[in-house]
Amino acid sequence: MNSKLFSQERYKESAIVTDFPQITNTSYSIGKLETPIYFEIMPLHHELPKFEAPEGYTIPVCQNCGAFPVNMQENDSPRWKCHVCGQLNEKKQTHILPSINDFDLCYTSKAKKPLFLFIIQNSSFFTNPDTLSSILATIDEWAVQNPNINLAFFTVGTNITSFDMMKMRTHIYFPDSKLEIPIFSSENCKLSKFIPNIHEEQIIDFNDNVRKIVRKLDTNTPVVMTLFASKCDSSPSLLIKMNNRGNIAVNLYCQHDESMYNLAKNSFKVHIFEDTEGQLISPILRNWLYSDFLFHVHFRFSFQKIFALYDMTIPNSVSGDSDYIPLIDGESGVSVELSMGGNLTRNVAFQASFVAKRKDGSSLIRVFTYNPKRVEEITEFNGLSIGTYLARESAKIILENQAKSHAYEEFYEHCVQMLSAWSQKGQYLKSIDEMFRDAPIMMWSLTQSQLYTTNDKLVMIANAVNYCSLSHLRLIRELYPFFLLPPTTFCNRLDNKNLQNHTTAVLLKAFSGKVFGNIEALNGIDVDNLPLFIVNQEDFQSEMIENNEHSFDYFSEKLEVECNSRRFI
């Protein structure tokens, strides 16, 4: 892309840190509406202090809320007090008690070597020899550099074919055959010299055959299962089996097809490709294989009882053209929303932690603790935080199969109510622009785009919801260029009933794009059939953001007038 907005350097840190933007805006009571506390885990540019756990030592957790100890000082007291809930817990000699808020605890897992299980579906999507050979060559190259892992490789269709690199042979398992899993060490990985004969077969037994393989896995072995698939049946039995395992992470590289939705929704990491984009699989697979962390095992959130956990969003990483691992590789985060009741002047504290597996078999516990000051007065309005929350709420309405016009109406009413509450002291003039330049504008774009037409793919809808759940930093860095060009003429008081009478241009990340060089090229396009596209011309982007009747400033002014009028109703 020519635009500087698209050429910003992407962060590749293998770590995360909490960033709490002014969240003292704990709660607005407007009838039944409350703005939740919003925080997220975001990338960091330096390592946290590390504690190496000696063999036999453990880090304790609070018996009441499950939080890890922080700011502990060695003393003769037989107990330690939880910083989150105040519970007194027993102190043992085998405990590691850290003395800081945010820290890493590294320890070597006693579990077996992680097993990397690769399964390719027998389908036309993988019949291209260049696509298949590049995938296998990538696996071979990576495996040689990682001697502490085991591998297994299958092709699955109507039958199951296993590939044993130790003996350089294959074995075909028919439906009634007794399945065995040939596990081989990484130094023996020579898949590229033993390219399987992939051909299109029936897909009706895909989930059933993968489930047979999962059933044979050792339950004590951490498993990273990478599926390459184009279509599958919708049986939930495979998902149930994998979820019951607990220590299995599914990475899915799939063709863009509705049948993949349930599997994609429950996979740890997903990449979606059009039928002509098979050549993109190998470089994305390479980026993931060479990342530091492989998959997360557990996420814990601890908080005081004066809070009610409203929603916790961990994106499924449904992605068409970017490579990231939620919570782990520093390019996305977890968003936790809380609705706080009771006395708002009390001190509050909460803690987020997760466990990640490294490719060498060791594990990392990362702990973040938030200790805000006494909440006395709302002093800052974070428009992007609230806007992201509203965008996700509007997306949920869409997922509930309600009309997109209703979703926009709900979204707009929420925005007006939020701004009206904040404007009681007349402090919303600058905040309104911040709020409606990023996440809400993006959400309006989504609701007007092909993502929400009745015949669209559910996986893409999940993709849109994930975009609304990303970290602030990622939103600003990656979604800010994807603007909405407001209607060519504004409706009176932004009446959503008239939206269909106006032309809307959506600029979003897409699997394949259509470029419009000027605004006039958009005339006559049906909004409901509007394609996703990316504009790569700087002059067109500058035309969008200039202060004219199509600008965001004009859009914000309309909303400001609307909020002012409602203040006196």
Rosetta blueprint (number, residue, H / E / L):
1 M L
2 N L
3 S L
4 K H
5 L H
6 F H
7 S L
8 Q L
9 E L
10 R L
11 Y L
12 K L
13 E L
14 S L
15 A L
16 I E
17 V E
18 T E
19 D E
20 F L
21 P L
22 Q L
23 I L
24 T L
25 N L
26 T L
27 S L
28 Y L
29 S L
30 I E
31 G L
32 K L
33 L E
34 E L
35 T L
36 P L
37 I E
38 Y E
39 F E
40 E E
41 I E
42 M E
43 P E
44 L L
45 H L
46 H L
47 E L
48 L L
49 P L
50 K E
51 F E
52 E E
53 A L
54 P L
55 E L
56 G L
57 Y L
58 T E
59 I L
60 P L
61 V L
62 C L
63 Q L
64 N L
65 C L
66 G L
67 A L
68 F L
69 P L
70 V L
71 N L
72 M L
73 Q L
74 E L
75 N L
76 D L
77 S L
78 P L
79 R E
80 W E
81 K E
82 C L
83 H L
84 V L
85 C L
86 G L
87 Q L
88 L E
89 N E
90 E E
91 K L
92 K L
93 Q L
94 T L
95 H E
96 I L
97 L L
98 P L
99 S L
100 I L
101 N L
102 D L
103 F E
104 D E
105 L E
106 C E
107 Y E
108 T E
109 S L
110 K L
111 A L
112 K L
113 K L
114 P L
115 L E
116 F E
117 L E
118 F E
119 I E
120 I E
121 Q E
122 N L
123 S L
124 S H
125 F H
126 F H
127 T L
128 N L
129 P H
130 D H
131 T H
132 L H
133 S H
134 S H
135 I H
136 L H
137 A H
138 T H
139 I H
140 D H
141 E H
142 W H
143 A H
144 V H
145 Q L
146 N L
147 P L
148 N L
149 I L
150 N E
151 L E
152 A E
153 F E
154 F E
155 T E
156 V E
157 G L
158 T L
159 N L
160 I E
161 T E
162 S E
163 F E
164 D E
165 M L
166 M L
167 K L
168 M L
169 R E
170 T E
171 H E
172 I E
173 Y E
174 F L
175 P L
176 D L
177 S L
178 K L
179 L L
180 E L
181 I L
182 P L
183 I L
184 F E
185 S E
186 S H
187 E H
188 N H
189 C L
190 K L
191 L H
192 S H
193 K H
194 F L
195 I L
196 P L
197 N L
198 I L
199 H L
200 E L
201 E L
202 Q L
203 I L
204 I L
205 D L
206 F H
207 N H
208 D H
209 N H
210 V H
211 R H
212 K H
213 I H
214 V H
215 R H
216 K L
217 L L
218 D L
219 T L
220 N L
221 T L
222 P L
223 V E
224 V E
225 M E
226 T E
227 L E
228 F E
229 A E
230 S L
231 K L
232 C L
233 D L
234 S L
235 S L
236 P L
237 S H
238 L H
239 L H
240 I H
241 K H
242 M H
243 N H
244 N H
245 R H
246 G L
247 N L
248 I E
249 A E
250 V E
251 N E
252 L E
253 Y E
254 C E
255 Q E
256 H L
257 D L
258 E H
259 S H
260 M H
261 Y H
262 N H
263 L H
264 A H
265 K H
266 N L
267 S L
268 F L
269 K E
270 V E
271 H E
272 I E
273 F E
274 E L
275 D L
276 T L
277 E L
278 G H
279 Q H
280 L H
281 I H
282 S H
283 P H
284 I H
285 L H
286 R H
287 N H
288 W H
289 L H
290 Y L
291 S L
292 D L
293 F E
294 L E
295 F E
296 H E
297 V E
298 H E
299 F E
300 R E
301 F E
302 S E
303 F E
304 Q L
305 K L
306 I L
307 F E
308 A E
309 L E
310 Y E
311 D E
312 M E
313 T E
314 I L
315 P L
316 N L
317 S L
318 V E
319 S E
320 G L
321 D L
322 S L
323 D L
324 Y L
325 I L
326 P L
327 L L
328 I L
329 D L
330 G L
331 E L
332 S L
333 G L
334 V L
335 S E
336 V E
337 E E
338 L E
339 S E
340 M E
341 G L
342 G L
343 N L
344 L L
345 T L
346 R L
347 N L
348 V L
349 A L
350 F E
351 Q E
352 A E
353 S E
354 F E
355 V E
356 A E
357 K E
358 R E
359 K L
360 D L
361 G L
362 S E
363 S E
364 L E
365 I E
366 R E
367 V E
368 F E
369 T E
370 Y E
371 N L
372 P L
373 K L
374 R L
375 V L
376 E L
377 E L
378 I L
379 T L
380 E L
381 F L
382 N L
383 G H
384 L H
385 S H
386 I H
387 G H
388 T H
389 Y H
390 L H
391 A H
392 R H
393 E H
394 S H
395 A H
396 K H
397 I H
398 I H
399 L H
400 E L
401 N L
402 Q L
403 A L
404 K H
405 S H
406 H H
407 A H
408 Y H
409 E H
410 E H
411 F H
412 Y H
413 E H
414 H H
415 C H
416 V H
417 Q H
418 M H
419 L H
420 S H
421 A H
422 W H
423 S H
424 Q H
425 K H
426 G L
427 Q L
428 Y L
429 L L
430 K L
431 S H
432 I H
433 D H
434 E H
435 M H
436 F L
437 R L
438 D L
439 A H
440 P H
441 I H
442 M H
443 M H
444 W H
445 S H
446 L H
447 T H
448 Q L
449 S L
450 Q H
451 L H
452 Y H
453 T L
454 T L
455 N L
456 D L
457 K L
458 L H
459 V H
460 M H
461 I H
462 A H
463 N H
464 A H
465 V H
466 N H
467 Y H
468 C H
469 S L
470 L L
471 S L
472 H H
473 L H
474 R H
475 L H
476 I H
477 R H
478 E H
479 L H
480 Y L
481 P L
482 F L
483 F L
484 L E
485 L E
486 P L
487 P L
488 T L
489 T L
490 F L
491 C L
492 N H
493 R H
494 L H
495 D L
496 N H
497 K H
498 N H
499 L H
500 Q H
501 N H
502 H L
503 T L
504 T L
505 A E
506 V E
507 L E
508 L L
509 K L
510 A L
511 F L
512 S L
513 G L
514 K L
515 V L
516 F L
517 G L
518 N L
519 I H
520 E H
521 A H
522 L H
523 N L
524 G L
525 I L
526 D L
527 V H
528 D H
529 N H
530 L L
531 P L
532 L L
533 F E
534 I L
535 V L
536 N L
537 Q L
538 E H
539 D H
540 F H
541 Q H
542 S H
543 E H
544 M H
545 I H
546 E L
547 N L
548 N L
549 E L
550 H L
551 S L
552 F H
553 D H
554 Y H
555 F H
556 S H
557 E H
558 K H
559 L H
560 E H
561 V H
562 E H
563 C H
564 N H
565 S H
566 R H
567 R H
568 F L
569 I L
